[in-house]
Amino acid sequence: MLHIADLQSTVLPTSPPYPVPKLVPRVVPVTKSVLPSFEEYIAEIQALWETRWLTNNGSKHQQLERSLEDYLKVENVALFTNGHLALETAIEVLGLTGEVITTPFTFASTSHALIRKGLTPVYGDIRADNYTLDATKLERLITTKTSAILPVHVYGNVCDVEAIEEIAKRYGLKVIYDAAHSFGVTVNGRGIGTYGDVSMFSFHATKVFHTIEGGALTFNDPQLKERFNRMKNFGIVGPETVKEPGGNAKMNEFQAAMGICNLRHIDELLELRGRVRASYDRRLGKVEGIRLLSPQPGVQTNHSYYPIVFTNKVNRRDEVHDMLEREGIYSRKYFYPLVTDYDWNLNRFASRRTPTAQCIADRVLTLPLYPELSEEDVARICKVVQKGVMT
């Protein structure tokens, strides 16, 4: 038996004979998916155990479509299992052919949808102030093969919708907006989903509003609704009638129920996101060496992302990204690389032909932003950014 006296005379080692876990900073992800309370979601889906109607335009699906028409201030909504298939369906239903003018500063889905539907993307440069497709450079890209323009609203900032509409009308072109970043955004009170022929929204789990996975098309022409619904359900129009080859892109009832729950809280969530953005602005607004997004006149944004652009050394972005990661803070080079620099696109289109897009892609970093991001964490993030800029 070991006695107290023995312990007092024992020489303890200077380091323990076992590995000691290294203390690491608390992790801050670049985003967090919002969820309703467990009880709220369970209450929303409980009836599904009675009806067993789990997909194919069930009651939750119909309810969410109606609610989104009201919230987004649009005439028509068609729900899909994800935004990408929604975009492919819009391209097919509108009968696009040949070339479509779009932006290289976007997520892969935008260009991939065009390629997968047999179209040729033609890339235009972006504006230096809000990173959307530069409407002043569109006309030089239009040829006899051009059938449409596919602009992208970026980070909650909106494209020059009036200029794009005027050009499209003059040349007889369709317009499909990629509005994946723009849920709830308005321009002088008008819903962003009312512009163009069709707008595509993504309801992916990381978006401002989500249905776990999911997406939607908004449009002004009610005749499109029947075709969209048919094409996302194998072209079926009746128990024994299939009118045309279609796909399978239906939103199920569990997705729709998640959307119904999240929509109840969306205004509160957007307000919280706005507070986080304001906190960043206060700390980073006067830091030399970085540029922040400026508010657009008349635009009510959704604070979906917080991008900063480094204005001095081109590799400073990468250095700060790595500094943040060492502190357990995860940022994102978004969008980087340009679509035109993807492996499949190499030698098809030179990124130097869109110099503004190339410059922004090489220098942009999106910082963590989600409703429950604390003031303490924002201060911690900004401290690292400021240190990185001054290094």
SULSUL-V514299 format. One record per residue. PHI is phi in degrees with one decimal (999 if undefined). OMEGA is omega in whole degrees, -180 to 180 (NA if undefined). NEAR is the number of other ideal C-beta (glycine too) atoms within 12 Angstrom. Layout:
PHI,OMEGA,NEAR
PHI,OMEGA,NEAR
This chain:
999,-179,6
-90.9,-177,9
-99.4,178,9
-55.0,-178,9
-61.9,179,9
-63.5,180,10
-63.3,-178,11
-65.1,-179,10
-95.6,-178,10
-73.7,176,11
-88.6,-179,8
-81.4,179,10
-66.6,-180,8
-73.0,176,6
-141.0,-177,8
-67.4,-179,9
-81.2,180,8
-143.5,-179,7
-66.0,178,7
-101.6,180,8
-58.1,178,7
-75.3,178,7
-72.3,180,7
-121.1,179,12
-64.1,177,19
-62.2,-175,15
-75.0,173,17
-119.2,180,31
-74.0,180,24
-71.2,176,29
-156.8,175,29
-136.3,176,26
-71.6,177,24
-80.6,178,34
-138.3,170,21
-71.5,175,28
-63.5,179,14
-57.6,-178,12
-64.7,-179,12
-65.5,-179,19
-67.8,179,27
-60.6,178,17
-63.6,-178,16
-71.5,-176,30
-96.1,-174,29
-56.0,-177,16
-64.0,-179,20
-65.1,178,24
-74.3,177,13
-91.9,-176,10
-81.7,-174,15
58.6,176,11
-92.9,-170,21
-103.4,-179,23
-157.4,179,25
60.6,170,24
60.7,179,26
-74.5,-174,27
-66.2,179,23
-67.0,177,36
-57.8,-179,38
-65.3,179,23
-63.2,-179,26
-66.0,177,40
-58.3,-180,35
-63.3,-179,21
-65.5,180,27
-71.0,176,39
-58.4,179,28
-70.0,-174,17
-68.3,-178,32
-82.9,179,36
59.2,-179,26
-124.8,-179,37
-79.7,-173,25
-142.3,175,31
-131.9,170,45
-122.5,-177,47
-86.9,180,48
-137.2,-180,42
-70.6,171,34
-160.6,-177,36
-67.6,-178,46
-64.3,179,34
-67.0,174,37
-62.3,-180,46
-65.8,177,49
-60.2,180,39
-65.8,179,42
-61.4,180,46
-60.2,-178,39
-71.1,-177,33
-66.1,179,35
-77.1,175,32
67.7,-179,20
-68.6,179,34
-138.5,171,20
64.0,-173,22
-108.3,175,26
-130.8,180,43
-81.2,-179,44
-147.6,-176,49
-114.7,174,46
-82.8,-178,44
-95.6,-175,50
-161.8,175,46
-75.6,-175,34
-53.2,-174,31
-54.0,-174,30
-58.3,-180,45
-74.2,-178,39
-61.9,178,26
-61.6,178,38
-65.1,-178,38
-60.4,-177,24
-66.5,177,21
-99.0,173,31
78.6,-178,18
-103.2,180,32
-108.3,175,26
-71.6,173,41
-117.9,-169,35
-96.6,175,43
-103.7,-180,42
-76.5,-177,35
-111.9,176,42
-78.3,-179,32
-79.3,-175,25
-93.9,-178,21
-132.6,170,35
70.5,175,42
-95.5,-178,44
-54.7,-177,43
-78.9,-176,34
-66.0,-179,30
-70.9,-178,20
-111.5,-176,29
-73.8,-170,38
-61.5,180,21
-67.7,-179,16
-94.8,-177,31
-77.6,177,24
-129.2,178,17
-67.0,180,11
-91.3,-176,18
-72.7,179,31
-114.7,-174,33
-163.8,171,41
-120.6,179,51
-123.6,179,53
-81.7,-179,51
-126.8,170,50
-74.2,-169,47
-119.3,176,41
60.4,-175,45
90.1,171,40
-82.6,-174,38
-108.4,178,47
-69.3,175,47
-77.0,-170,33
-64.4,-178,36
-69.8,179,19
-65.3,180,25
-64.5,179,39
-62.6,-179,25
-64.4,179,18
-64.9,-179,33
-61.6,179,33
-65.8,-177,16
-65.4,-177,14
-104.1,179,23
68.0,-177,15
-106.4,171,35
-79.2,176,34
-131.2,172,44
-116.1,177,48
-93.8,167,49
-85.7,-176,49
-108.4,-177,53
-56.9,-178,47
-93.3,-161,46
-122.0,179,45
-60.2,176,47
81.6,-179,40
-74.1,177,43
-128.4,175,29
-120.2,-175,30
51.0,178,18
85.4,-179,12
-93.2,180,21
-61.7,-177,36
-63.6,-179,43
-76.8,178,40
-93.9,-179,32
-88.4,180,37
72.8,177,39
-76.9,-178,36
-148.7,169,44
-123.6,178,47
-107.9,176,52
-112.8,175,48
-101.5,175,40
-114.3,177,44
-64.9,-174,33
-56.4,-178,25
-91.1,-176,30
-82.4,179,39
-54.3,174,41
-122.9,-178,46
-140.9,173,40
-122.6,-173,45
75.7,160,30
-118.4,178,29
153.3,179,47
-171.1,-179,46
-156.1,168,51
-112.7,172,54
-117.5,-173,44
-164.8,-177,39
-94.0,-178,24
-83.8,-177,23
-64.3,-179,17
-68.3,179,15
-71.9,-174,29
-58.4,-179,28
-60.3,-178,21
-69.0,178,28
-59.6,-179,41
-64.8,179,34
-68.7,-175,29
-69.8,178,36
-87.3,-179,38
-133.8,173,32
65.1,-178,20
78.7,-176,24
-75.7,176,23
-121.6,179,17
-168.6,-177,11
-56.3,-177,6
-128.0,-174,7
-130.1,173,11
-119.7,-170,15
-80.6,-177,17
-159.7,177,17
-66.4,178,13
-129.6,179,24
-114.3,179,26
-123.9,-177,21
-138.2,-176,37
-78.3,171,34
-80.3,179,45
-87.3,-173,31
-69.5,179,35
-70.2,174,30
-63.0,-178,37
-61.6,179,44
-63.0,176,36
-62.4,178,36
-63.6,178,47
-59.3,179,39
-63.9,-177,33
-65.0,-179,39
-66.6,178,38
-62.0,-173,24
-110.5,-169,26
-62.6,-178,30
-64.7,177,19
-63.5,-180,17
-65.0,179,33
-66.0,177,31
-64.2,179,19
-65.1,177,26
-62.7,178,37
-62.4,178,27
-66.1,178,23
-63.1,179,36
-60.8,179,36
-62.8,178,22
-64.5,174,28
-59.8,-178,35
-57.5,-179,25
-62.2,-175,17
-87.6,-174,27
-111.0,-173,34
-60.3,-177,19
-113.6,180,14
-79.7,178,27
-72.8,179,15
101.6,175,25
-134.2,177,33
-123.2,179,27
-103.1,175,33
-71.7,177,37
-95.8,177,19
-60.3,177,20
-93.2,179,28
-56.6,176,14
79.4,-177,16
-99.9,171,30
-93.4,-174,27
-85.0,-179,33
-116.8,177,38
54.3,-173,36
-75.9,-180,41
-143.5,175,39
-124.5,179,39
-87.1,169,40
-122.6,180,43
-117.9,-179,39
-83.3,-172,34
-102.4,177,21
-105.0,-175,20
-58.0,-176,18
-65.1,-179,18
-91.1,-180,17
-62.0,178,28
-56.4,-178,37
-65.1,179,21
-64.2,-180,26
-68.8,175,40
-54.8,-179,31
-70.5,177,20
-61.7,178,27
-62.2,-179,36
-62.8,178,26
-64.4,178,18
-93.6,180,26
79.4,-179,22
-111.5,-175,33
-105.9,175,29
-108.8,-176,38
-141.4,173,27
-82.9,-165,29
-139.5,15,36
-104.6,176,38
-154.1,-4,33
-76.4,172,24
-61.5,176,40
-54.8,-178,40
-71.1,177,36
-104.3,174,27
-65.1,-179,26
-55.2,-176,11
-69.8,-175,16
-101.6,-178,23
-58.8,180,14
72.2,175,11
-93.9,-175,20
-151.3,-178,29
-80.6,-179,17
-63.3,178,29
-64.9,178,16
-78.7,173,20
-125.7,-171,35
-64.1,180,23
-67.6,178,32
-61.4,179,40
-63.7,180,29
-62.3,-178,27
-67.1,-180,43
-59.3,-179,35
-77.5,-171,27
-125.9,-174,36
-90.4,176,42
-142.6,177,43
-96.3,-178,40
-90.1,180,45
-56.0,177,41
-154.8,173,45
-158.2,-168,35
-55.4,-175,30
-93.6,176,23
-62.5,-172,33
-81.4,175,19
-60.2,179,18
-63.3,-180,15
-69.6,177,32
-60.3,179,30
-62.1,179,21
-63.5,179,28
-62.8,-177,42
-64.6,178,37
-61.2,179,23
-67.5,180,36
-61.2,-180,38
-61.6,178,25
-63.5,-179,20
-65.5,180,35
-65.4,-176,29
-82.6,-177,18
-63.4,NA,17
